[in-house]
Amino acid sequence: MADSDFQRQLEGYGLTTVQVHFWMPDHKSLLQQFVFQQYDLAPKFPRLGQFLDFWRTDIEAVLHSVCVAHNHLIGPAEWQAVDGVIKIN
């Protein structure tokens, strides 16, 4: 049986890294950072949208900025022909 993360990749999901900058209402001069990774579908990012909705409704911290990096892990392989012989003993 295939791993659930591998199954998601076959369905088009890619690894998404999210960097969230926020500040707490009682410490407005202290900008904090939260970084996490999850599998999500670009370009709409439905799982990220759910997380940000949760953040806005259930967490007291105020969002300053959100930076998203996304990469499809399953795709055509890159290769390059190399001339030469490698001898091991």
Helices and strands as residue ranges (DSSP letters): H 4-10, E 14-24, E 27-40, H 46-58, E 62-71
